Amino acid sequence: LMSVHFSGTDVRELKQLDANADLEKIQVDPINRKLFYADTGNDLIGSINLDGTGYRVVVNQSLDEPRDLALVPATQTIYWTDWGTSPKIEKASYDGSNRQTLASTGLKWPNGLAYDYEENRLYFVDAGTHKIEAMQPDGSSRSVILTDSSAHFFAVSPYHQYLYYTDWNQHTVMRVNKDGSGKTNIGPTGFRQLADIRVHKYGYGMPGVVTPSPIVVDESHIFVRLVGRGDHNEGLVEVYINGEWGTICDDMWDDREAKVVCEMLGFGKTNAKAVSRAYYGTDNSIIIFLDDVNCTGEESHIAQCTKIGDWGLHNCDHREDAGVNCTFDVTTIRDFVLVADSYIQEIYRMDLETGSYSAIPQYSVNTPIGIDYDPLTHTVFYSDVGLHLIKSTDLDGNNEKILKRLNSVAIPDGLVIDVQNRLIFYSDTGNDVIVKMNMDGTGVVNVTNTNLDEPRAVTLDVANQVIYWTDWGAHPKIEKSNYDGSNRQTLIDSGLKFPNGLVYDGTTNKLYLCDAGTNKIEVMDTNGQNRQLIFQDAGAHFFGIDVDSQYIYVSDWTKDGVIRLNKDGSGETPVGPPSFGKLNGISLYHQGG
């Protein structure tokens, strides 16, 4: 049994086992500082402290071929699989007591086992039955997640809504949604036999666990948001770490800490004000993450203010939860992305540098879908299919206006603005029409209302006054015409199912599209030629798309956040926390372009 630092240094031997040992898999308990291993040569399960001391045999009776292990540090419970002549899954306490058999039927080669701390479930894979299954920790409520007759499953690891697993017949890392949908490979092919897999989760993936030194908290995975009573630039501060949101209850909270939070939200530090004693309300059901934060005001991230050992420690309660009031200045606000969330019924502005965000408060929002931003007047335009409205609002939520009331069958899915010519275009799949109007809601004109089935996304080439749109109806296609509806052309009408998102990239003169049926992101010329696949995710349901000079940003109904990719399809990464409901339209803003 060996250990090594991630850098490849500090190689250590924890224990030399005897010649009969045939080590299968290992599992580490980082809380109790122990390592457990399965030895199918000696038919035992052993444990040892992470410093190499305290070796003991946990179980060595009635084992045939023990293989994989899973641990619950909070209850000091070990689970294991045995693929011997009588395959089974068992559990016991860390000292070997309280041993129980959880499953002993419908098994052949239960190779992989994992405990999901988020859902308190066991997942296991079996190379003989070709199944991925789940059950409760007591063995009840057993269910099949995925059956793949060609698979040779070996290992599994859960992460949020996914299961990552190895399959010796696929020669790569595989991923599937926890409901069994969306099976896809996520890595390069060419591996031979991937024996084990672990997804690294901050805080070990255990809710409420404080990450101890010397593990470093990654600032890119810590976010803040404003909630509770207040405008766009003020509210209760919540911090996201280790997969959950928590508050700051700090009786010493002052303007120095407020400066750092406001900076993370993109407002800047000028005149940032601390607001104490739960002025904006609080949520007693969530954890308190921070107390005595002690910033100087010069930091750019709140993680720079607090020693890592202080996360999760506090001597206060929610009555002292901290808030901020940031100075809202549209001329200095940092680059952001706007997102429309129809499930939570909010519009959010997310800072592109930190991923932290705040809602844009509206008097009435039901089902926001299409969204765009006018940097000249700092106005947000959006469609609401639940209220059948086209609306606008200032970026801080003030000056909310109804620009156009639509009829009761209207479904305005797509919206885009022409800043230069002061125009709004929207698609209405209820009335099968694409409409143009002035930004104040006057001058309403149909661009086209013939041969449309389910029009959705709309995008503009402003310089040439050309509109492009998608249609996800019985015969999916992407079309274009001039602003007045003339010179209408079909660009592509094959290889499409639900083309939900479309954006014109003026820097490259290309069209980028995303399709929820083919699960693809593609790019093509503005005449439909040179169509190329950029990215595909079998588990995705893409909806909105936008681009800048370097990246593609997409919303995905199966995700809880915004996804960013390089324009060549590489580097898939989330932007901000996975904390949203159903994200639809998205719109980027960059200062100066």
Sequence and secondary structure as in RCSB ss.txt:
>XXXX:A:sequence
LMSVHFSGTDVRELKQLDANADLEKIQVDPINRKLFYADTGNDLIGSINLDGTGYRVVVNQSLDEPRDLALVPAT
QTIYWTDWGTSPKIEKASYDGSNRQTLASTGLKWPNGLAYDYEENRLYFVDAGTHKIEAMQPDGSSRSVILTDSS
AHFFAVSPYHQYLYYTDWNQHTVMRVNKDGSGKTNIGPTGFRQLADIRVHKYGYGMPGVVTPSPIVVDESHIFVR
LVGRGDHNEGLVEVYINGEWGTICDDMWDDREAKVVCEMLGFGKTNAKAVSRAYYGTDNSIIIFLDDVNCTGEES
HIAQCTKIGDWGLHNCDHREDAGVNCTFDVTTIRDFVLVADSYIQEIYRMDLETGSYSAIPQYSVNTPIGIDYDP
LTHTVFYSDVGLHLIKSTDLDGNNEKILKRLNSVAIPDGLVIDVQNRLIFYSDTGNDVIVKMNMDGTGVVNVTNT
NLDEPRAVTLDVANQVIYWTDWGAHPKIEKSNYDGSNRQTLIDSGLKFPNGLVYDGTTNKLYLCDAGTNKIEVMD
TNGQNRQLIFQDAGAHFFGIDVDSQYIYVSDWTKDGVIRLNKDGSGETPVGPPSFGKLNGISLYHQGG
>XXXX:A:secstr
 EE  TTS   EE     TT  EEEEEEETTTTEEEEEETTTTEEEEEETTS   EEEE SS SSEEEEEEETTT
TEEEEEE SSS EEEEEETTS S EEEE SS S EEEEEEETTTTEEEEEETTTTEEEEE TTS S EEEEE TT
  EEEEEEETTEEEEEETTTTEEEEEETTS   EE S S  S         GGGG TT    TTS   GGG EEE
EESSS TTEEEEEEEETTEEEEEB TT  HHHHHHHHHHTTS STT EEE TTTT   TTSEEEES     S  S
SGGGTS GGGTT  S  GGGB EEE    TTT   EEEEEETTTTEEEEEETTT  EEE   S  S EEEEEEET
TTTEEEEEETTTTEEEEEETTS S EEEEE  TT    EEEEETTTTEEEEEETTTTEEEEEETTS S EEEE S
S SSEEEEEEEGGGTEEEEEE SSS EEEEEETTS S EEEE SS S EEEEEEETTTTEEEEEETTTTEEEEEE
TTS S EEEEE TT  EEEEEE SSEEEEEETTSSSEEEEETTS   EEES S  S EEEEEEE TT 
